Amino acid sequence: MQFFEAIRLALNTIRVQKLKSAFTLLGVCIGVMFLISVVSIVEGMGRYMEEDLIGKLIGINTFELRSRPNINIGDIDQATWEEYRRRPRLELLDVAPVTDALPADAKWYITSEDQVAITSATSGKPRTTRVFAVDGQYFDVKNLGVTSGRVLSEQELARGEKSVVIGIDAAERLFPGLDPLGRELKMGGVPYRVVGVAESQGKAFGMSFDNFIVTSWRSPARRLLNSRPNIVDAVAIQSPSPEAMTETMETVRAVMRAERRLRPAQQDNFALQTADSALEFWNKIKGYLVLAGIALPAIGLVVGAIVIMNIMLVAVSERTREIGVRKALGAKRRDILLQFLIEAATLGIVGSVIGVALGIGLAEGISFFSPLPASVAPWSIVVGIALGAGVGVVSGMYPASRASRLDPITALRQE
């Protein structure tokens, strides 16, 4: 009963003394608000990088064989760049030994890609679009379907037919207000026929994933993508599970080292890139940002603790006679101590709950008005409320101890 009575008294104090309570809760509220908002932004960016950006670029249980990594997040020193430039490019002759060594349940595709100026009869002027010249199981590995038309057939890929599947943004830019199916676009002056419009892939930091064209690697388009027509930018390989992907990566590494006659002491002169390797630098930065998101609001929490302690000291002086009456009626020192600690903790929890609500609102507002995504982490809510309670208990310890040590006779004389 004393526990709930102490909570009732704390809530009643907040209701009656609104201005004093506002100052009491302000520091904790601000600290928890920034904790929730910063952690939400960091978590949102992490999920965005993992699922939307890197996940779409590379794919689930997929790795890419390239001459060098095409996703470089973080500082790359000059020596590393020079080493990248000296590496031999992947060629079509490298593909057969690799794909022949793959397990039967693995899927693969090859791709060459670059930005190309595309024209159509209705676009009015050339439109820069990312073009992918592919072969193999591209649409299966990418899990890329169409909203209308169809994907490229095996025969079209094998024969180098001048057929294309285009993204929604490319369709709107090249054929505004028209159905693109069956229409013609030109790459390097060569006409291609649109056979399908791909499903939307979304955006990342304002960059659209839907402004693209996919055609056969054996079509004339590949000459626009690389200076030498036999160059392949990447071989992407998908395994049925993460464990199988690790084994397949080692198989591909062994094949490539044998093909390039690398001695055991020599480093790989090619790259095997996974989503995890591309995110390695981001994960380090994410850890620092989370720590900053917890450390910086600590300033607000310290201020909140000082305010709560001072308010509780005032409350002790105002309620000295009440404390004397309770002690005269048999209340023990422990009872008085517990009462004031519960009141202080309640103040901290109320402030943290308000801070959680404001933090979620701030994170959602930032996400709405800027390209920064937000994802509220449940653990941050628990930590925020626990911090509020902890700040209340710690800051209320001295006032509660002071109240519990009051002499009942002296306290009863207090007017």
HELIX and SHEET records of a PDB file:
HELIX    1   1 GLN A    2  VAL A   16  1                                  15    
HELIX    2   2 LYS A   18  ARG A   47  1                                  30    
HELIX    3   3 TYR A   48  LEU A   53  3                                   6    
HELIX    4   4 ILE A   54  ILE A   58  1                                   5    
HELIX    5   5 GLN A   78  ARG A   86  1                                   9    
HELIX    6   6 LEU A   92  ASP A  100  1                                   9    
HELIX    7   7 TYR A  138  VAL A  141  1                                   4    
HELIX    8   8 GLU A  154  ARG A  159  1                                   6    
HELIX    9   9 ILE A  168  LEU A  174  1                                   7    
HELIX   10  10 ARG A  222  LEU A  225  1                                   4    
HELIX   11  11 PRO A  242  GLU A  259  1                                  18    
HELIX   12  12 ALA A  275  ALA A  278  1                                   4    
HELIX   13  13 GLU A  280  ALA A  295  1                                  16    
HELIX   14  14 PRO A  297  GLU A  318  1                                  22    
HELIX   15  15 THR A  320  ALA A  328  1                                   9    
HELIX   16  16 ARG A  333  PHE A  369  1                                  37    
HELIX   17  17 PRO A  378  SER A  404  1                                  27    
HELIX   18  18 PRO A  408  ARG A  413  1                                   6    
SHEET    1   A 9 VAL A 146  GLY A 149  0                                        
SHEET    2   A 9 VAL A 190  ALA A 198 -1                                        
SHEET    3   A 9 SER A 163  ILE A 166  1                                        
SHEET    4   A 9 PHE A 212  SER A 216 -1                                        
SHEET    5   A 9 ARG A 127  GLY A 136  1                                        
SHEET    6   A 9 LYS A 107  SER A 120 -1                                        
SHEET    7   A 9 ALA A 234  GLN A 238 -1                                        
SHEET    8   A 9 THR A  62  ARG A  66 -1                                        
SHEET    9   A 9 ALA A 271  THR A 274 -1                                        
SHEET    1   B 7 VAL A 146  GLY A 149  0                                        
SHEET    2   B 7 VAL A 190  ALA A 198 -1                                        
SHEET    3   B 7 SER A 163  ILE A 166  1                                        
SHEET    4   B 7 PHE A 212  SER A 216 -1                                        
SHEET    5   B 7 ARG A 127  GLY A 136  1                                        
SHEET    6   B 7 LYS A 107  SER A 120 -1                                        
SHEET    7   B 7 GLU A 184  MET A 187 -1                                        
SHEET    1   C 2 LYS A 203  ALA A 204  0                                        
SHEET    2   C 2 MET A 207  SER A 208 -1                                        
END                                                                             
